[in-house]
Amino acid sequence: MADQAAVRAPSAIPVDDAVLPFEVSALDVRGRLTKMGPALDEILTKHDYPAPVGKLLGEAIVLTTLLGSSLKFEGRFILQTQTDGPVSLLVVDFAAPDRLRAYARFDAARIEPDMDSAALLGRGHLAMTVDQGPDMSRYQGLVALEGGNLEDAAHEYFLRSEQIPTKVRLAVGEEFRGGDGPKHRWRGGGMLMQFLPKAPERARQADLHPGDAPEGSEPHTVAEDDAWTESQSLFATIEDIELIDPDLSGERLLFRLFHERGVRVFPMQPMRAQCSCSREAVAGMLASFEQKDRADMVENGKVQVTCEFCSSSYEFTPEEAGV
């Protein structure tokens, strides 16, 4: 007799900095939900980012957490944007199974307080790289950023590269509290849901526009599966506050969405903020430069290198730097 999953009430205990995989078998959907607190706050507060930039980088971290947590090997998942917007570069580095680091480059003179993510990004591209180690080839997926936000880019990626019906939600906000503790903290949350029926024809999507079809040609359409239509309708009811609420557990949020159909959760995957920089790694990086370049780095009798990810600073004498 096959084992059956235990049936229990959803846990009311919120868990931050973890990914909660789930399945709704009645709708043929699987997904991952994350709620992020201290790890996200630690990464963002290492830099003096304007609030709109911090929010955008937070969204990139949440998206990377959702995607990187699916890796089944000890590799890396790297999300990077390069655009013409006020935030010209975002880099989020996820090292399986649980380490996150990130940073952003921006033009402070172009940042306005009410800018949304799309305006901050502008136009360019988003790259998602899977690095399986030195003995394996890298995989990289590219998607154009054409005035949309990171959710739009993720949807476009899955449509064109993975061809799996997918929905993504991202939310990041600032939490202000009184009392003797920290007055300001960053929080984030996100959810990824995919339609994975056993019969692949049920997940078929309309063909992409070829770009050279004669004028007046009818676009290709495919009737959407009822289960996926229902799943998307439920997914659309998620509010940002539910994803970042520190008092709402991930299990309770999933129960709110799918209790009528039944939702199964799997063991959580914890996440943590941890940079991979070290004095030894920086010394190795310096050794790879030409001696003339190392000599040009000497200022006030020392070579100083600051990690862009975590802002840690490393000092070397000219002799230690090989000058």
Steps between C-alpha positions, in 0.01 A plus 500: 500500500644838397589748773274799525612850591413602853201732524539780755408858564734762351769617739433846645870554578660739249840393368720758331788442259374169370343358185188289537437265205135404443271301275130520416447166330134566422610790278827344376704791635825512692683795638713669761420770753756707686475753780821690570598710799841517673698365203348751261545782750865407557581511128323829434620687809867435418461775239347844528250444220221749433167336588390435136835335423484286814150388408605407146805307616280330760266386222798359310611313813152352552482391135846344519402316818195350329699392195829401662336284766400254226864403434566135575879527508772701678518775241414867458210691355581858401242761403636814334343799327681753281287791387494868407284592799600678822589156641744385235600171664351247739687185601362229728716194565339187647734218603309177556358395728441820697747792464398839361687821422412798278577858402379777270665782304300814446517865405382691807433813296236315296315341794165647599312397818187375322673300224365149446707197402433534128616863494813414698596220264431662167600294196767236469511133585476255786732199510447188709807277525526149644858408587540131581870521585836504320449164331156579357384743233303809601142558397381856444156632412449856378184705488452857383396769746281739303346728757350231723583379849665179624171312515443581133852383415454172689174430318666572165790270587279206584286559192794507259764280665328245721160496329335413831186693600631702795385783726729705726422754774759711680453743789750701704430765760642692792382422851515777760451414866522680832649372823862436589581271206587587140276777368529403133520162330463373146260215431419311185299211368420327178328209340561297184232267365524268198248286313645148464230256387593141414358544149735756336241613248297649785784745570544605138519873445441711191790515254717808526453763233749419218566866432460468122136388467307671219289797605153393607606149606305361792716440809524141618282431802458202732209444736629527856454199726226551760729396786761759402232766460375429853855497639576839347177647636594391852859620454376844393336552839838511681569842649845646567427532871435125521844425358687732736281475813733380782206350689354292214663162450565364154286194573203716597535707185501187284197371691317826431561455130446129445308354797203403283723295272746377760864604516800289597819659634850354504794560736619860511834603353672758724681797344776723640695809407866412462766646276772275360773765514810451717847646534643194324255533210577870457874428510452243226306752295780757538756242394315458170562867406805628316763647733452845344128486580575399858745789531230742382279379786739617771366804686651644819740210520236223484267310270140504617228283344133522597259216422208632297269238648553538873708821527779317688832680456837324464835680531835378365848643516667544159718198580195285582336613174810405305586852390 
